[in-house]
């Protein structure tokens, strides 16, 4: 059953960041800096567009034969000694993970970054079952200490300044109150997390790529936390969506050349770890999760969104995301790709997300697997409107606008009335609470005549 609990829409949640003008500008600049690094890396590779085209082809081909490749992956992973589990939805995924941990008397778990587990809300589920779960990616750990979800799929704490982190560390791990030096804060985090690694009974990771040909999985990190998390404890649980598959090991090179460059502007992630079966004396469990992916795969309009490799490039370039922050989406995956995936999972809950978009197309331009994101967002707007899942005020407003636009005489009269109103009515009337568009904008003084009248006069003088 799909949850349909109401949430504030994107515009309402965005006000929390926009209200702090200095932070909003800083957030915008920080993400644009990452976008510029991505562009520099793309320019350094003459074959960049060829790589994007290859990645798109590999992903599209894999999705077209997904059942075959899933069976091949399971066969080869099992042959290598891994145990493969299948989960229909988030609830089944969480229950499988908890069962594996419980059967082995695990109490303490260390976990590396995994958007799939965020999607399934694994952490709160395991904590409710009595397990101690520690995120070991630095950004993820910071937001975990603060009781917040990540605001970005690659840069989970990008919404926080060093002073925010300093305050959190002072309150939670006892660093000096005045200590805000990033290197010292990172050192304190390293010392604390090292003890968590040494005391862990199990490690949970996500999966960046799974290779059907070999049955192996690949995990990409910059901090090495995934390697530590699965090298010390005897139990490794890898959680992945079924769309993470690629057919062959040789295909991996295409994606590793694209992933880090698109995500953070690096040539490659610091660690690219391959796991082909459990380590000696250990266990490897791989949980393959559907959670709506099979249904989305069959959708002609939005199915290609499953090609996403979770690089976050669309978020770094999106003018709306940069100025509103990831928390304004109230979704496990924010930004343009999240605005496509969210309504596919629950159109009632995420109906406002496709409207958090200027349709500029920048997300499509930077996507390393060429997902036509802005076209899909436009399609979602049409579908949500047809299904009457947008607010009545917006629905009737569009009907009224359509009625005006197809009647030239009414359109000209409406323009004249608007010009007179903006010219003569008090500012408090034209910028009242009813005019939400003017909350953060100052409407210009309108011209004395319409463009249509100006154009007629100009042509008459020209003749």
C-alpha positions, -999 to +999 in steps of 0.1 A: +000+000+000+014+034-010+016+059+018-004+090+011+004+112+041+002+148+032+034+169+032+040+206+028+047+214-009+081+223-022+075+260-022+065+261+015+096+240+025+119+261+003+111+292+024+131+277+053+164+281+033+154+312+012+145+331+044+182+329+054+195+350+024+232+346+033+229+308+036+209+305+004+235+325-016+263+304+000+245+271-008+240+283-044+277+293-049+290+260-033+270+238-057+278+260-087+315+256-079+310+218-080+292+222-114+322+242-127+346+215-116+324+190-135+326+211-166+364+214-164+366+176-163+342+171-192+363+195-213+394+176-205+381+145-222+376+148-260+355+116-258+332+129-231+300+129-253+309+095-267+311+081-231+277+096-223+263+080-254+278+046-245+265+048-209+230+056-221+231+026-245+244+002-219+218+012-193+190+012-218+200-023-231+203-036-195+168-023-186+154-039-218+167-073-207+166-068-169+150-101-159+177-120-179+206-101-163+191-104-128+190-142-132+226-142-145+238-120-117+221-142-090+236-174-105+272-159-107+270-142-073+258-174-057+286-194-074+311-169-059+297-176-024+273-147-018+238-152-006+212-133-028+179-121-013+150-106-032+128-078-017+095-067-033+094-034-014+110-013+013+093-032+041+105-066+029+140-052+024+142-039+060+128-072+073+154-092+054+183-071+067+170-072+103+165-110+100+201-115+088+214-094+117+192-110+143+201-145+133+238-137+139+233-119+172+245-086+157+240-055+179+263-029+163+263-020+126+284+004+106+270+016+074+284+034+043+264+057+020+234+040+004+206+059-012+186+027-014+186+024+024+176+060+027+147+053+003+137+023+025+142+042+058+164+014+070+182+033+098+151+042+119+137+007+113+168-010+126+171+014+155+135+005+164+144-032+163+172-025+189+203-023+167+229+004+170+235+019+135+263+043+127+267+060+093+304+062+086+304+086+056+314+118+072+286+139+058+260+112+065+273+108+101+270+146+106+234+147+096+227+115+116+241+132+147+217+162+140+187+139+134+183+152+098+181+134+065+208+141+039+201+171+017+221+158-013+228+123-026+266+129-029+271+159-005+247+150+023+257+179+046+262+206+019+235+227+036+257+230+067+285+255+074+316+245+094+301+265+124+270+242+123+292+211+123+313+225+152+282+231+173+270+196+165+303+179+174+305+200+206+271+188+217+274+152+205+311+141+208+325+167+232+348+188+210+357+223+223+329+248+217+352+272+199+367+246+176+356+251+140+387+243+120+377+217+094+408+196+097+405+194+135+368+185+132+376+158+107+403+144+130+378+143+159+353+125+136+380+100+125+389+091+161+353+086+171+343+066+140+375+044+143+361+031+175+328+023+159+345+004+131+365-017+157+334-025+177+311-034+148+295-068+143+283-061+107+289-037+078+261-025+055+270-009+021+252+003-009+261-007-044+271+016-072+273-011-099+265-048-100+280-069-128+258-097-143+288-114-160+308-119-128+283-117-100+304-090-084+295-056-069+313-023-070+313+003-043+328+038-049+338+060-020+362+089-013+368+082+024+375+044+024+347+039+050+330+012+030+363-008+029+368-005+066+332-013+074+333-046+056+369-056+063+367-057+101+333-073+108+326-108+096+293-099+080+288-077+049+252-069+037+250-050+003+217-034-005+209-024-041+181-015-064+177-039-093+185-011-118+222-010-106+231-039-130+254-036-160+260-066-182+298-069-184+329-060-165+343-042-195+312-018-193+323-007-159+351+015-173+326+037-191+307+045-158+338+049-136+350+076-160+317+094-158+306+090-122+332+110-102+337+136-129+299+143-130+295+141-092+324+161-077+346+171-106+372+144-098+389+122-124+379+091-103+367+083-068+395+077-043+383+041-037+366+018-063+362-014-044+352-047-061+336-075-041+334-110-057+321-132-030+327-130+008+362-126+023+377-157+040+357-167+070+331-140+063+296-137+048+283-116+019+246-111+016+232-091-014+197-077-011+181-069-045+152-045-041+123-037-065+102-011-046+084+001-077+112-002-102+096-030-122+065-009-127+085+022-136+106+002-160+074-005-180+065+032-183+074+045-217+076+081-206+096+078-174+113+044-176+146+058-186+149+075-152+161+041-139+193+047-159+204+071-131+238+064-116+232+087-086+259+112-094+240+143-083+251+164-113+215+174-120+212+188-084+245+208-087+233+226-118+196+230-110+188+267-102+159+257-081+178+231-061+207+254-055+185+281-041+160+259-022+181+231-008+175+194-007+153+193+023+126+213+005+119+182-016+109+161+014+120+130-006+148+104-002+162+116-036+158+154-042+165+175-072+154+170-108+158+132-108+140+130-075+112+151-090+107+124-116+111+094-093+090+108-064+057+111-083+063+077-098+063+063-063+036+084-048+020+111-070-002+123-042+027+129-018+051+144-043+027+162-067+045+196-062+080+184-072+076+186-110+067+222-106+100+229-087+117+234-121+123+262-146+124+237-175+158+252-184+171+218-194+204+221-176+198+189-158+194+170-191+226+187-205+248+174-176+233+140-170+260+114-177+235+088-190+214+114-210+181+110-191+157+137-206+149+150-172+132+183-181+110+166-207+100+140-181+092+168-156+070+186-182+052+153-188+046+148-151+030+183-150+005+173-177-002+139-161-007+154-126-030+180-139-050+154-159-053+133-127-064+164-107-035+160-083-025+197-083-042+223-061-076+235-072-063+271-073-036+262-098-060+241-118-086+268-121-060+294-127-047+275-158-083+271-170-089+309-167-056+317-184-064+294-213-099+310-216-082+345-218-054+335-242-077+321-269-097+353-269-076+382-283-100+410-273-102+397-237-065+393-236-059+429-247-085+442-222-069+421-194-035+436-202-049+471-201-066+465-167-033+450-153-013+480-164-037+504-148-039+484-116-001+482-112+002+519-120-025+533-097-033+508-069-014+510-036+017+487-032+001+469-003-027+458-026-006+446-056+018+428-032-007+414-009-006+378+005-028+367-024-001+375-049+024+348-039+045+355-070+054+390-056+066+377-022+102+378-033+099+400-063+093+437-069+070+442-098+083+468-123+063+499-133+043+489-163+047+508-197+020+532-207+012+512-238+011+476-247+038+460-269+011+454-296+003+491-298+040+500-298+047+476-327+018+490-348+031+525-343+066+515-352+056+498-384+035+527-394+064+551-390+087+526-408+063+524-438 
